[in-house]
Amino acid sequence: METFTDVLLVTANVGSLFDNVGEIQHEWLQELFKTIHSHKPQFIALHFQEVGGKDYMVNMGHAENFFRSIESSEEMKDFDRVCIYVDNQFQAEDSFTALGSMYFIHKTLKNIYQYDFNVKDFKAVVGQNKYVGSLDRVTTVEKEKFPKNFWPDFKWSRKGFMRTRWIIHNQGLDLVNVHLFHDASNLIACNSSPSIYSANRKNALRYVINRISDSHYTPMPFFLFGDFNFRLDTLSLVQHLSTAADVQTVKKDSSNEVEKIICEEKDNDHQVLLQIEEKLFAYLHQAVFREDNGRALLKYDKEVAAFHDVIREEDITFPPSYPYSEEYSKPTQYMNTRCPAWCDRILMSHAAQDLILRSDEGQNSVVYDTVGPNVCMGDHKPIFLSFSLKTNDH
């Protein structure tokens, strides 16, 4: 007999919560709980990136409080099984990823098993299972930081992936928390299409997909969700935004290196339409990123297209998830540091997408959206996917 399990997947880059400790956390949590309450899932997977924030050596101590405030909240009291994995071992530079994953199983849900990668078998999930620290000896999670030799020219940072494997009512699934490389400089991102950063992310994502599909363990349908740092095709976008402008390139005196790109409107007193520096992307008409949920820009969102052979995604109907202002009073404004982009995503294998129940089959509809669209959630808005998973009783 076919059954359904209501699932909620959430991905959130939580760096801002630690960089501005305490300032936005309460509202942030309220928005998360609101999302949980309105979708009433039986199985919840929360994938966090940048636990501890940029200044993680100072702020990692707040991580346990953050996870405890979710786990011990009134809103979660009907979830009687919890699995928590937090990699906070920043001393272990070769393996530290700053990833955290939390899984909640509702008391109404029976038959949940988790894979032990060591004994290569599934075991029933019972009680509270918390692993905060080094995850090297934890056998129900597989964690890897990207190899250093991937990017010889870039600062090696806390980027990698973490996988857990589940059986929900006889249906096996891999859930993978991912954090890919960001754009270090807006100027370099403008140099070519696709940019060098985009090429790096592509290699890293291909690496993850190959790793979770290799012959170590029987491949299963998978959901990959995290901060992919996907950016818009900056060169094409800048050309599009500046078609009616005069473009000037300012170089550093000493070298031939570009310091800034300035696009001025041809008429209108040469008003600056767009100014780009290494960490500045100031566009005069910021509303274009928000109106109609930034739909006009989706054609520049090309990075996931390279993976259509193995990856699917629900239609995006929300504005770019990054970089929102971290000012409490400007919850829908973008910062002028980077070109807004859909960094935070929930991707899935073709087999996983086939397990999503569609609304014509009489169940809840599939919702892919942001958490806290009108509240300051930090520089990344969390993204969620709510759906009914086709599962089997027999």
C-alpha angles and dihedrals in degrees: 000000000000115000133178132228119199108229133189120195119188130182122192134172098212100183091117092057089062098037089055097032114204097354100101103008097098094053091040091057092045090056091049091050091047089056091048092048095050095048098039097208125190093205123038128188118188117189117192129189130193094025105186093025127235093314092050096152089064101032105036088094088072092058096084090052090051093052092043092052089058097042097045096042122122089239092064099046095108092057102090099179123055133177118191127183119180123173102204097148098120091160088070095072095177093059109022113123104162088224123146128186128187126188124191126192120198119231090242091061117092130183103038116158133179128208122244105211091199101056092026094230140106124252129192113260113239133173128333117335113186125177114176116165130027109008095192094109097037105109099195093065133056115206133180137172114213112265114262094232091066092081112022092169099050136073106264107234140174098292126135143098141269126202135197125181126214145183113211111183093334093314115118121213139173115216112197126191110206137187116182132188123288132220107269096192130024089208093057089044088059095052101083142004114263093026123229088251091054089053090052092052090048091055092047095049092047087051092053093047092049091048095052092043098046126112096262089094132008106277115246137186106283142200116206112195131166144082104322091172088221109175132196116262091271099193094053092043094051090049089051095047093047102043092117096037140089109245119210126184116208115203130200111259097234101044135025090251118132112244100178144354117217124191114194126189109251093228126016094079092298091288111191106253099178133006122188127190131157092282101012129086106167114174118179097219101049091164090080088076092056108032112100085001091292090294094152088063098051090090088067091053096093108142098092092048090077088066101049089115089070109008135067132183135190115249114283111235099160131084122261110297096220150090100014121169114268089213110114093223096052105059096155099038122102122225117243093234101092138011106267112256144167096258098152114067145160110220129176143188118257089252091053092050089053088060093061113101113229121222095243084071089069100254134109114303124249114260123195111178150119127285113231100006092174100035130076104260096165126262093318123053109216115242126216138192118201119189146135113259117216106236135169131232098203 
